Amino acid sequence: MNPKSLGYTTCTYVGLNLERGSMYKEVVEKLNQIPEVVECHFTTGHYTMLVKLYAKDNEQLMDLLNAQIQIIPGVVSTETLISLEQSIKREIPIATGL
């Protein structure tokens, strides 16, 4: 389903830093309760986690960040990256002749 056809016009990636990496599972349980969160990855690098979410507009995005994500116990900081356009989307090709 195309999120835009449902009114979700803002695609956002949110980098989360946790108080401790061991809090990952508890934070994922809370994020899973937010319907707008469509992906969550435990990552290496600058963020502990990377979350993809859709919002209907910037006002809803602000609510998702301030009233739902940043209040999760263990989340100490977030950084929001708004996707302006998805230029490539494809599946991994299936190798033939193996």
C-alpha positions in Angstrom: 0.0 0.0 0.0 1.2 3.5 -0.9 1.3 5.5 2.4 0.5 8.7 0.5 -2.8 7.3 -0.7 -3.7 6.9 3.0 -2.8 10.5 3.7 0.7 9.9 5.1 2.8 12.5 3.2 5.9 12.7 5.4 8.4 9.9 5.5 10.9 10.3 8.2 14.0 8.4 9.5 14.7 8.9 13.2 18.1 8.1 14.7 17.7 7.1 18.4 20.4 7.0 21.0 19.7 4.9 24.1 20.9 5.2 27.6 22.2 1.6 27.3 22.2 -0.7 24.3 20.8 -3.4 26.5 17.5 -1.4 26.6 16.9 -2.1 22.9 14.3 -4.8 23.4 12.2 -2.7 25.8 12.4 0.3 23.5 11.4 -1.8 20.5 8.3 -3.1 22.4 7.2 0.5 22.9 8.0 1.6 19.3 6.0 -1.4 18.1 2.9 0.1 19.8 3.1 3.2 17.5 1.3 2.4 14.3 3.2 5.0 12.3 6.6 3.3 12.9 7.0 0.9 10.0 10.7 -0.2 10.4 13.2 -0.4 13.3 16.8 -1.4 13.0 19.4 -2.0 15.7 22.5 -0.3 14.2 26.2 0.4 14.6 27.6 3.8 14.2 26.2 7.1 15.3 22.8 5.8 16.5 21.7 2.9 18.6 18.6 2.5 16.5 17.2 3.8 13.2 13.4 4.0 12.9 11.4 4.7 9.7 7.9 6.3 10.3 5.2 8.0 8.3 3.3 11.0 9.5 0.3 12.8 7.9 2.0 16.2 8.3 4.7 18.0 10.3 2.3 18.6 13.2 1.7 14.8 13.6 5.5 14.2 13.2 6.2 16.6 16.1 3.6 14.8 18.2 5.1 11.4 17.4 8.6 12.6 18.3 7.7 14.7 21.4 4.8 12.8 22.9 5.5 9.2 21.9 9.1 8.5 21.0 11.2 10.8 23.2 9.3 9.9 26.3 10.1 6.2 26.0 12.3 5.2 29.0 15.9 4.8 27.8 15.7 7.1 24.8 18.2 9.9 25.5 18.3 11.7 22.1 16.8 11.6 18.6 17.8 13.1 15.3 15.1 13.4 12.6 15.8 13.1 8.8 12.9 13.8 6.6 12.9 12.0 3.2 12.2 14.4 0.4 12.0 11.7 -2.3 12.6 8.0 -2.6 14.7 7.7 -5.7 15.4 3.9 -5.7 13.3 1.1 -4.3 13.9 -2.5 -5.4 14.1 -6.0 -4.1 17.4 -8.0 -4.0 17.7 -9.9 -7.3 17.4 -13.6 -7.2 20.4 -15.3 -8.7 19.7 -17.8 -11.4 21.7 -20.7 -12.6 22.9 -21.9 -9.2 
